Amino acid sequence: MNWSSWTEFFAMGGYGLYVWGSYVVTFICILGEIFIISNRRRTLERQYGLTNGLNNKETKNETTS
């Protein structure tokens, strides 16, 4: 397709709402996925750190007793 102006390019021959809307939805989904993954990673690091910290304390208590 050949567009003579930016307005025609963004209109996409009458399908601009669907085309640009799909880009927006995809971008929002990608950002959401990044947010969810980073949140899950922080939660797992916190849980692992707490578990690992408890295991280290138990090991130190067992060896000192």
C-alpha positions as CSV (number, residue, x, y, z in Angstrom):
1,M,0.0,0.0,0.0
2,N,1.1,3.5,-0.7
3,W,0.0,6.4,1.5
4,S,0.3,10.0,0.5
5,S,0.1,11.4,4.0
6,W,0.6,10.4,7.7
7,T,-3.2,10.7,8.3
8,E,-3.8,8.1,5.6
9,F,-1.1,5.9,7.1
10,F,-2.7,6.0,10.6
11,A,-6.2,5.5,9.1
12,M,-4.9,2.3,7.3
13,G,-7.6,2.5,4.7
14,G,-10.4,2.5,7.4
15,Y,-8.9,-0.3,9.4
16,G,-6.6,1.9,11.6
17,L,-8.6,1.3,14.7
18,Y,-8.2,-2.4,14.5
19,V,-4.6,-2.3,13.5
20,W,-3.4,0.3,16.0
21,G,-5.7,-1.2,18.7
22,S,-4.1,-4.6,18.3
23,Y,-0.7,-3.0,18.7
24,V,-1.8,-1.2,21.9
25,V,-3.3,-4.4,23.3
26,T,-0.2,-6.4,22.5
27,F,2.0,-3.7,24.1
28,I,-0.1,-3.7,27.3
29,C,0.0,-7.5,27.5
30,I,3.8,-7.5,27.1
31,L,4.2,-4.9,29.8
32,G,1.8,-6.8,32.0
33,E,3.8,-10.0,31.5
34,I,7.0,-8.3,32.4
35,F,5.4,-6.8,35.5
36,I,4.0,-10.2,36.6
37,I,7.3,-12.0,36.0
38,S,9.3,-9.5,37.9
39,N,6.8,-9.6,40.8
40,R,6.9,-13.4,40.8
41,R,10.7,-13.3,40.9
42,R,10.8,-10.9,43.8
43,T,8.3,-13.1,45.7
44,L,10.4,-16.2,45.1
45,E,13.6,-14.5,46.1
46,R,11.9,-13.4,49.3
47,Q,10.6,-16.9,50.0
48,Y,13.9,-18.5,49.2
49,G,15.8,-16.0,51.3
50,L,13.5,-16.6,54.2
51,T,13.7,-20.4,53.8
52,N,17.5,-20.3,53.3
53,G,17.9,-18.0,56.3
54,L,15.9,-20.4,58.5
55,N,17.9,-23.4,57.3
56,N,21.1,-21.6,58.0
57,K,20.0,-20.7,61.5
58,E,18.9,-24.3,62.2
59,T,22.2,-25.6,61.0
60,K,24.1,-23.2,63.1
61,N,22.0,-24.1,66.2
62,E,22.5,-27.8,65.6
63,T,26.3,-27.5,65.2
64,T,26.7,-25.3,68.3
65,S,24.6,-27.6,70.6
